Amino acid sequence: MIFRVVEKLKLNRILGNGWLQYAVTSVLVIADATVFAVVMQKIISKAIEIMNKRKQIA
């Protein structure tokens, strides 16, 4: 999924074809996957916190 986002934004075509393109695409995919994981972790943590507050109220 992350690769498709990089591909749709044409970020993998910046440096042409070949090994450099492969390396840049790999780094971009790893970086984007890391950012996605951190953001989702924060969202899930916040959702769990809200659910726990609702349980304490009820």
Secondary structure, DSSP 4 states (H G I P E B T S, - for coil): -HHHHHHHTTGGGTT-SSHHHHHHHHHHHHHHHHHHHHHHHHHHHHHHHHHHHHHHH-
